[in-house]
Amino acid sequence: MTHHGHGHSHSHGHGPIPIGPVAARVVIGLLTVIGIASLIGLFVLWPDRVSVDVPTPFQSADGSAVQSVNGTVLEQNPGLCPSPSAGRVFSDAPLAAPAGGYECPSFVVSIDSGPNAGNRTLLEVSPGPGQPDLQPGDKIRLIRGIDTSGSAIYGFDDFQRTGSLLLVVAIFVIVIVVVAGLRGLRALIGLTLAFGVIVVFILPALLDDKPPVPVALVGGSLILYAVLYLAHGVNLRTSAALLGTLTSMVVAAIGSVMVIDGTGVTGLSEEQNTNIQTYLEHVSIIGLLLAGFIIGSLGVLNDVTITQASATFELAAANPDASRLDLFRGAMRVGRDHIASTVYTLMLAYAGGALPLLLLLSVAGRPLGDLLTGDAIATEIARSAVGGIALTLSVPLTTGIAAMLARPPGRAAGRHAARH
């Protein structure tokens, strides 16, 4: 009975790390070394305090960053365009367009914040695709710029979404916390820290032209340590998943370099990458692709490795006589199903997000082979392939590590001997 109770404690990984089992000491030692290396990498790769000029498309006429303010659409203004009041600040009614103008939708908008709050401006909307569909009462954002004469000039920026987005996020948080409890709350805190690492370290480091693969590996490691231990607790089960995920992230990094080099994808089919190449010439687009491939693989890797570690430890708890090999085989049966479902999840997630692009390509009249090997689709195929390879390899890696931790050597054999 004493042996059985001792084994049950280790199976769940609660309490202090046992000193006896060699596997536990090796895993915890590796995680400690990797954690220290990540902190050293953070120090070495930390971006210098450099300022980057605001790119031309984001500048106002005086070269400063464009500001935005709140506005409310008051009424549609009948009449001709262009009005001298278009984009200008006024307090009562807009000026009429000169004779010989053209008809276009124009809207009187109140300026609700910023230096000209309490005044109004006029927005003229040229007919055509991509133009906003404004209605009286709409809450919008206005771009505020300064023209060459020093006067304020306003234009449409976007619709205000702060309130609606906060509501969506609040519902998301409530559902997570109600269903998953304290663990769900810790997962949300980990998610916040992950975004913090991306915003505070990864993006500034890439902007500072630091090497993209080390930046992504260091940033990814910090994210994984925070997310996994916060959400799932500091125990052997989480440590097994973390080591499997870190190893698979390195596989994803190596695969990303090989795939991008071998396929020759450039990422320049995406408009934002073209803008970066034009206005931030020192930033490597290939480097951005590499970092994106690595960071993008973390979420699905985390999901799979935690499932595998949990399955292995639960099998060990349910069957105290199972050997390491039995645990590995049992958990791998779960893992194969998970691989099958997650691999097509990767592709379907991309297809869902890229429906507009796929729709345009479907009417292009070009051979299917040309479309699939074009840069836009090829980049996503490569990204999904790298994620799928890392995902697939993470299953046996994590399962093997978890089996060693869940069943220290000799325990099952010891039970058989005690029974006889």
RACORNOR-V316817 format. One record per residue. N is the residue number from 1. RES is the residue in three letters. PHI is phi in whole degrees, 0 to 359 (NA if undefined). D_CENTER is the distance of its C-alpha to the mean C-alpha in Angstrom with 1 decimal. Layout:
BEGIN
N_RES_PHI_D_CENTER / N_RES_PHI_D_CENTER
END
This chain:
BEGIN
1_MET_NA_48.4 / 2_THR_297_47.4 / 3_HIS_297_45.5 / 4_HIS_296_43.8 / 5_GLY_295_42.5 / 6_HIS_297_41.3 / 7_GLY_295_39.4 / 8_HIS_296_37.8 / 9_SER_298_36.4 / 10_HIS_290_34.7 / 11_SER_301_33.4 / 12_HIS_267_31.1 / 13_GLY_73_30.3 / 14_HIS_275_31.3 / 15_GLY_79_33.2 / 16_PRO_293_33.6 / 17_ILE_294_32.7 / 18_PRO_294_35.9 / 19_ILE_276_37.6 / 20_GLY_296_39.5 / 21_PRO_299_37.2 / 22_VAL_295_36.4 / 23_ALA_300_33.1 / 24_ALA_297_31.8 / 25_ARG_294_32.9 / 26_VAL_295_31.4 / 27_VAL_296_27.9 / 28_ILE_296_27.9 / 29_GLY_297_29.4 / 30_LEU_299_26.7 / 31_LEU_296_23.9 / 32_THR_295_25.8 / 33_VAL_297_26.3 / 34_ILE_296_22.7 / 35_GLY_297_21.7 / 36_ILE_296_24.5 / 37_ALA_298_23.5 / 38_SER_295_19.9 / 39_LEU_294_21.5 / 40_ILE_297_23.9 / 41_GLY_298_21.3 / 42_LEU_300_19.6 / 43_PHE_293_23.0 / 44_VAL_291_23.9 / 45_LEU_267_20.8 / 46_TRP_302_20.5 / 47_PRO_297_20.6 / 48_ASP_290_24.1 / 49_ARG_281_25.0 / 50_VAL_245_25.1 / 51_SER_255_24.9 / 52_VAL_249_23.8 / 53_ASP_298_25.9 / 54_VAL_294_24.4 / 55_PRO_301_24.3 / 56_THR_308_27.1 / 57_PRO_297_25.4 / 58_PHE_257_24.0 / 59_GLN_264_27.4 / 60_SER_273_30.2 / 61_ALA_298_33.7 / 62_ASP_270_34.5 / 63_GLY_88_31.5 / 64_SER_273_29.5 / 65_ALA_292_26.1 / 66_VAL_288_26.2 / 67_GLN_256_26.3 / 68_SER_233_25.7 / 69_VAL_228_27.8 / 70_ASN_277_28.3 / 71_GLY_211_30.8 / 72_THR_229_32.5 / 73_VAL_288_34.1 / 74_LEU_268_37.8 / 75_GLU_198_39.6 / 76_GLN_275_39.9 / 77_ASN_259_42.4 / 78_PRO_289_45.0 / 79_GLY_139_46.5 / 80_LEU_264_46.1 / 81_CYS_240_43.5 / 82_PRO_269_43.0 / 83_SER_273_44.0 / 84_PRO_299_44.6 / 85_SER_271_42.6 / 86_ALA_300_39.4 / 87_GLY_78_36.6 / 88_ARG_266_39.3 / 89_VAL_266_39.9 / 90_PHE_214_42.9 / 91_SER_250_44.3 / 92_ASP_236_46.1 / 93_ALA_235_46.1 / 94_PRO_288_44.8 / 95_LEU_284_47.4 / 96_ALA_286_48.5 / 97_ALA_288_47.7 / 98_PRO_293_50.7 / 99_ALA_301_52.8 / 100_GLY_88_51.6 / 101_GLY_283_47.9 / 102_TYR_233_45.7 / 103_GLU_277_44.3 / 104_CYS_203_40.6 / 105_PRO_294_38.6 / 106_SER_224_38.5 / 107_PHE_225_37.4 / 108_VAL_276_38.6 / 109_VAL_235_35.7 / 110_SER_277_36.2 / 111_ILE_267_34.4 / 112_ASP_261_33.2 / 113_SER_210_31.8 / 114_GLY_88_32.2 / 115_PRO_299_35.6 / 116_ASN_256_37.0 / 117_ALA_303_36.2 / 118_GLY_97_39.1 / 119_ASN_260_39.8 / 120_ARG_229_38.9 / 121_THR_216_37.7 / 122_LEU_241_38.0 / 123_LEU_254_35.3 / 124_GLU_255_36.6 / 125_VAL_252_34.4 / 126_SER_287_35.5 / 127_PRO_300_35.7 / 128_GLY_145_33.3 / 129_PRO_293_29.8 / 130_GLY_86_26.8 / 131_GLN_274_28.9 / 132_PRO_291_28.1 / 133_ASP_263_30.2 / 134_LEU_271_31.5 / 135_GLN_226_33.8 / 136_PRO_306_35.8 / 137_GLY_100_34.0 / 138_ASP_295_30.5 / 139_LYS_267_28.5 / 140_ILE_229_26.9 / 141_ARG_253_25.6 / 142_LEU_248_28.0 / 143_ILE_282_27.6 / 144_ARG_250_30.3 / 145_GLY_235_31.7 / 146_ILE_239_35.0 / 147_ASP_277_37.4 / 148_THR_295_39.9 / 149_SER_272_42.5 / 150_GLY_91_40.3 / 151_SER_270_40.0 / 152_ALA_286_36.8 / 153_ILE_222_35.4 / 154_TYR_240_32.9 / 155_GLY_213_30.8 / 156_PHE_288_28.4 / 157_ASP_250_24.7 / 158_ASP_190_23.0 / 159_PHE_277_23.6 / 160_GLN_289_23.1 / 161_ARG_230_20.4 / 162_THR_304_20.2 / 163_GLY_297_22.5 / 164_SER_293_21.2 / 165_LEU_292_17.5 / 166_LEU_299_18.8 / 167_LEU_296_20.8 / 168_VAL_299_17.9 / 169_VAL_296_15.9 / 170_ALA_298_19.3 / 171_ILE_296_20.0 / 172_PHE_302_16.7 / 173_VAL_296_17.5 / 174_ILE_298_21.1 / 175_VAL_298_20.6 / 176_ILE_298_18.4 / 177_VAL_291_21.0 / 178_VAL_295_24.0 / 179_VAL_280_23.1 / 180_ALA_261_21.6 / 181_GLY_67_23.5 / 182_LEU_297_23.1 / 183_ARG_296_20.7 / 184_GLY_296_18.3 / 185_LEU_296_18.8 / 186_ARG_296_18.0 / 187_ALA_296_14.8 / 188_LEU_294_13.8 / 189_ILE_296_15.0 / 190_GLY_297_13.0 / 191_LEU_297_9.7 / 192_THR_298_11.2 / 193_LEU_296_12.1 / 194_ALA_299_8.8 / 195_PHE_296_7.7 / 196_GLY_298_11.3 / 197_VAL_298_11.2 / 198_ILE_296_8.6 / 199_VAL_285_10.9 / 200_VAL_275_14.1 / 201_PHE_245_14.2 / 202_ILE_296_11.9 / 203_LEU_297_12.2 / 204_PRO_299_15.9 / 205_ALA_293_16.7 / 206_LEU_294_15.7 / 207_LEU_294_17.6 / 208_ASP_273_20.4 / 209_ASP_65_20.6 / 210_LYS_285_20.0 / 211_PRO_300_19.8 / 212_PRO_293_16.2 / 213_VAL_293_16.5 / 214_PRO_301_17.9 / 215_VAL_299_15.3 / 216_ALA_293_12.4 / 217_LEU_293_14.7 / 218_VAL_294_15.7 / 219_GLY_297_12.4 / 220_GLY_297_11.1 / 221_SER_297_14.5 / 222_LEU_299_14.4 / 223_ILE_298_11.2 / 224_LEU_294_12.9 / 225_TYR_302_16.2 / 226_ALA_293_15.2 / 227_VAL_293_13.2 / 228_LEU_292_15.8 / 229_TYR_289_18.9 / 230_LEU_292_18.1 / 231_ALA_284_17.4 / 232_HIS_242_20.1 / 233_GLY_87_22.6 / 234_VAL_269_24.2 / 235_ASN_206_26.2 / 236_LEU_294_27.0 / 237_ARG_299_25.0 / 238_THR_293_21.7 / 239_SER_296_22.9 / 240_ALA_297_23.5 / 241_ALA_296_20.0 / 242_LEU_295_18.6 / 243_LEU_295_21.0 / 244_GLY_297_20.2 / 245_THR_291_16.5 / 246_LEU_299_17.2 / 247_THR_297_19.8 / 248_SER_292_17.6 / 249_MET_296_15.0 / 250_VAL_295_18.0 / 251_VAL_301_19.1 / 252_ALA_297_15.8 / 253_ALA_294_16.5 / 254_ILE_297_20.1 / 255_GLY_298_19.4 / 256_SER_297_17.0 / 257_VAL_299_19.9 / 258_MET_293_22.5 / 259_VAL_291_20.9 / 260_ILE_294_20.1 / 261_ASP_291_23.6 / 262_GLY_284_25.3 / 263_THR_268_24.0 / 264_GLY_73_24.1 / 265_VAL_294_21.1 / 266_THR_245_20.5 / 267_GLY_78_17.6 / 268_LEU_282_20.2 / 269_SER_286_20.3 / 270_GLU_268_17.3 / 271_GLU_301_18.8 / 272_GLN_294_16.3 / 273_ASN_292_16.9 / 274_THR_297_20.6 / 275_ASN_296_20.5 / 276_ILE_296_19.0 / 277_GLN_296_21.7 / 278_THR_284_24.3 / 279_TYR_254_23.7 / 280_LEU_233_21.9 / 281_GLU_297_24.1 / 282_HIS_282_23.5 / 283_VAL_272_19.8 / 284_SER_278_19.5 / 285_ILE_293_17.8 / 286_ILE_298_18.2 / 287_GLY_298_16.7 / 288_LEU_297_13.5 / 289_LEU_299_13.5 / 290_LEU_301_14.2 / 291_ALA_298_11.5 / 292_GLY_296_8.9 / 293_PHE_300_10.8 / 294_ILE_290_10.8 / 295_ILE_296_7.3 / 296_GLY_294_6.4 / 297_SER_277_9.5 / 298_LEU_293_9.0 / 299_GLY_299_8.1 / 300_VAL_290_11.1 / 301_LEU_296_13.2 / 302_ASN_302_13.0 / 303_ASP_300_14.2 / 304_VAL_291_17.0 / 305_THR_291_18.3 / 306_ILE_297_18.7 / 307_THR_299_20.6 / 308_GLN_294_22.7 / 309_ALA_296_23.6 / 310_SER_296_24.5 / 311_ALA_299_26.6 / 312_THR_295_28.4 / 313_PHE_292_29.4 / 314_GLU_292_30.4 / 315_LEU_297_32.6 / 316_ALA_295_34.1 / 317_ALA_288_35.0 / 318_ALA_284_36.4 / 319_ASN_230_38.5 / 320_PRO_298_39.9 / 321_ASP_270_42.0 / 322_ALA_290_39.2 / 323_SER_279_38.9 / 324_ARG_301_35.8 / 325_LEU_295_36.2 / 326_ASP_298_36.6 / 327_LEU_297_33.4 / 328_PHE_298_31.5 / 329_ARG_296_33.0 / 330_GLY_296_32.4 / 331_ALA_291_28.7 / 332_MET_293_28.2 / 333_ARG_296_29.6 / 334_VAL_293_26.8 / 335_GLY_297_24.3 / 336_ARG_296_25.7 / 337_ASP_297_25.1 / 338_HIS_293_21.5 / 339_ILE_300_21.0 / 340_ALA_301_22.7 / 341_SER_287_20.7 / 342_THR_284_17.2 / 343_VAL_298_18.1 / 344_TYR_284_19.0 / 345_THR_297_16.1 / 346_LEU_302_13.9 / 347_MET_290_16.4 / 348_LEU_292_16.9 / 349_ALA_297_13.3 / 350_TYR_293_13.6 / 351_ALA_300_17.1 / 352_GLY_295_16.3 / 353_GLY_285_13.9 / 354_ALA_254_16.4 / 355_LEU_305_19.5 / 356_PRO_301_20.8 / 357_LEU_296_20.7 / 358_LEU_297_22.3 / 359_LEU_295_24.9 / 360_LEU_296_25.9 / 361_LEU_293_26.2 / 362_SER_292_28.2 / 363_VAL_254_30.9 / 364_ALA_285_31.0 / 365_GLY_75_33.9 / 366_ARG_261_32.7 / 367_PRO_301_33.0 / 368_LEU_301_30.2 / 369_GLY_298_30.0 / 370_ASP_296_29.6 / 371_LEU_293_26.7 / 372_LEU_291_24.8 / 373_THR_264_25.4 / 374_GLY_294_24.5 / 375_ASP_302_21.7 / 376_ALA_297_19.3 / 377_ILE_285_19.7 / 378_ALA_299_20.4 / 379_THR_300_17.1 / 380_GLU_286_15.2 / 381_ILE_298_18.0 / 382_ALA_297_17.6 / 383_ARG_298_13.9 / 384_SER_293_14.7 / 385_ALA_295_17.8 / 386_VAL_298_16.2 / 387_GLY_298_13.9 / 388_GLY_294_17.0 / 389_ILE_295_19.2 / 390_ALA_298_17.2 / 391_LEU_299_16.9 / 392_THR_296_20.6 / 393_LEU_289_21.7 / 394_SER_293_19.8 / 395_VAL_293_22.1 / 396_PRO_295_25.4 / 397_LEU_299_24.2 / 398_THR_294_23.0 / 399_THR_297_26.0 / 400_GLY_297_28.4 / 401_ILE_297_27.2 / 402_ALA_295_27.3 / 403_ALA_296_30.7 / 404_MET_293_32.1 / 405_LEU_281_31.0 / 406_ALA_285_32.0 / 407_ARG_226_35.4 / 408_PRO_303_37.0 / 409_PRO_299_39.7 / 410_GLY_89_43.1 / 411_ARG_291_42.2 / 412_ALA_298_42.7 / 413_ALA_296_45.8 / 414_GLY_297_47.1 / 415_ARG_293_47.0 / 416_HIS_300_48.9 / 417_ALA_294_51.5 / 418_ALA_294_51.9 / 419_ARG_287_52.5 / 420_HIS_268_55.3
END
